Amino acid sequence: MALSPSSTRRGYFCVILAALMWAVSGPAGKFLFQHGMTPHQLVQLRVTLASTLLFLWLFLRHRSLLIISSKDILYFAVLGVLGMAMVQFTYFFAISKIKVAAAILLQYLAPTLIALYSVVIAREKLTRLTLIAIIGATAGCYLVVGAYSLDLFSLNKMGVIGGLCAALSFAFYSIYGERGMRRYSPWTVLFYALFAAALFWNLAHFAWSGAPPPFSSFRQGYSVVQWTWIFYIVVFGTAVPFGLYFEGISLIRSTRASITATLEPILAGVVSYLFLNETMQPLQLLGGTLVIASVIVLQLRQEFDDKAPSFIRARTQAPQPTSTTAAGYDFDHHSID
């Protein structure tokens, strides 16, 4: 049961669309920080509202996707806290301390970390095309965000640490989220990850005084403009693009999806050109070309991957005379490891 070329193309399209939506959420967050909001407040609002809206959508339209095994609660708690909760906070913390461009550059070290995990820990082989794409996308991202003009050593150290932690969190939720999608729909995995993140950011105050009290971010008297950007970040910067990104991982796996997501700074530059009259320097244009070329390189050889979560789910959902297994994983008797 092979994945069709159209499924693979759909996977890339989902990630590209997610990158486009994320391209706007970074500057939107920076605007909110400049008008008095803290990263803690924005993250609490973001995950709480996004998980609530996603729950309502699933409850009304796809109620079966809310069903999970009690054995997997710990898995979703870990994914939600160490993955979703941390990537939300660390990225916004980074852009509150350093330039958005520098934060994006640091976050998009994630594809390299994911590739290293695949080779060193998962013992998977990287194809030559994938390796070329990783190098090209990382170099292109460096150029497109204008990192060559940044004095990286003079950047706020806490901001740099936040950006590096964002890369680690991005890599973790991509890899660990892929495991869950072997069994569950990407939207199920996303909802419970967001729900766990929302619980964390509303209860963390009782263990850490630096976190906002439960639901305190909702009582700050934001302006209409601020609520507009909050709404954008919640819906089109969180619920929809993270769902699309997980759909992409389900079809093309985390390494290819994360490389494709490096289109985000390119798309941010296009948005800035169209709406803010900003121009890109020749080296930035070269970087954009490198990233786009890297994504194209990934698609030159449509490789069949029997470890793609969508393929594994399709196998396990097919009628079987005995308990269903896939890739050595017995889903009837084991939790997600």
Secondary structure, 3 states (H helix, E strand, C coil): CCCCHHHHHHHHHHHHHHHHHHHHHHHHHHHHHHCCCCHHHHHHHHHHHHHHHHHHHHHHHCHHHHCCCHHHHHHHHHHHHHHHHHHHHHHHHHHHHCCHHHHHHHHCCHHHHHHHHHHHHCCCCCCHHHHHHHHHHHHHHHHHCCHHHCCHHHCCHHHHHHHHHHHHHHHHHHHHHHHHCCCCCHHHHHHHHHHHHHHHHHHHHHCCCCCCCCCHHHHCCCCHHHHHHHHHHHHHHHHHHHHHHHHHHHHHHHHHHHHHCCHHHHHHHHHHHHHHCCCCCHHHHHHHHHHHHHHHHHCCCCCCCCCCHHHHHHHHHCCCCCCCEECCEECCCCCCC
